[in-house]
Amino acid sequence: MYDQEFLGIEVPLPRPRTDEPMRELDYPRFTVVLDPRRRLARVTGVNVDGGSLVDLPRQGRWRLDERVPAHEQAGPELYARNDLDRGHLVRRRDPGWGDPADARTAMAATFFYPNAAPQASAFNQSKELWLGLEDHVLEFADATHQRISAFTAPVLAEDDPVYRGIAIPRRFWKVVAWADASRDGRLGATGFVLDQSELLDLREGGLTVAPLGGFRTFQAPIVDLERLAGIDAGPLAAADVLPQTTVRGETAWRPLRAVHDIALG
């Protein structure tokens, strides 16, 4: 399960701001907060020890979590015969550290459907960038400990387009946190948004992925992500290292084209 003391600083798992019932599912080194109405995660949190990551071959098959009724999970029928990928929220390699046997078990657990969300399969530089954000922050973090905690989920908006009975999220959010050596070991954090709106066309109940579309990736203030995703990020918002540049009184979102565009204080 997600360990809120992992960084040596208490960092609670972000919580959905809703009175609707959620299912909190613990896996090795990570936790998923599943929204049974939407059948997708509202929050995930994982602890990553970059100093002891294990390089293991990709193994695992997607499967339903038997602790949750099947009708509360977006399962294999959503992804059949179309251009949607099962996008890992907690990445396969993130909990894969320490003892190889424990790492293998944790990595295999990332293949439960509550940890998946539909993403357009079109691959481009922006999607590759999204997959590498945590690695970049990990390299920036304190070289002695090389630990981060990462939180990722789709933005579950009420006007998301519906496909096969599932409302398909158009955006995803991510927050990465670490003990910031440049700030006397205090908490540092930064947030990101991935927007796949331009890639998805779900008119008339079908699904088309635009071949020339692109994922748009932004570094965004964590307070904006709280509003966007309907979550309480706790101490993460106050720990945000994104410079407070403003446009019309609001903190600007930074479009990202490569990791060197990320501002980390």
C-alpha positions, 0 to 999 in steps of 0.5 A: 500500500502507499506509505505516507511516511516514505519520504521522511515527511508525512504526505497523505494520499490525495483524497477525492472531494466528493461524498460519493462512495469510493473503493480504496484498494491497496497493492504492493507499494501503491494504492488506488482509489476507485470510483465505482460509478465511473469505473475508473480511478480517482487517485493513485499513489505509489512510492518509488525508491529510485536507488534500488529499482530492479530491471526485470522483463515485462511480465503481467496480464491485465485482469479484474480485481476480485475484491471489486464487483466486475461491473465497477471496473472498466474491464477488457470489453472497453479496450477490445477492437479499437484504438484505446490503450490500457494506460497504466496509472501507476507505471509498471516499473514504479513499485519494482524496487528492492528484493527482486521477488518483491519487485516482481510481485509489485510490478505484476500488481500494476496490471489490475484493471483499477490501475488502468485508464483508456488512452488514445493509442497514437504514439508521439513525442508528447506521450513519450514525455508523459511517461518520462516525467517521473524519471526526470523528477527522480533524477532531480531529487536528492541523490542520497535518497532518490525517493519520490511519491507519485500520484496519477489519475484521470480527470473524471469530468461530468461531460466526458464523452461516453463509449461502451457505457464508460465516460472516457476521460480527456485529461490526466493529472500527475503530481510528483513529490520528493524531499527537496535537498535544496530546501533543507529536506522540506517537501517539494512537489510539482504537477502535470496535465496530459490532454488527449481531447484532440485525439478522441472522436466519440461521436455517434457512439463510435471511437476514432483516434485522430492520426495527426492529433497530439497529446498536449502536456503541461506543467501546471500549479497543483492548486489548479489540479485540485480544482480540475480533478476535484481532489484535496492534495493536502500539503502538496499544493503548498510544496509546489516548486512551479514559479508563480509567473502569472497571466491575467492574475493566474499562474500560467500552465507551462506547455512541455515539449521535452523534459528540459522545459520542466521548472523544478525550482 
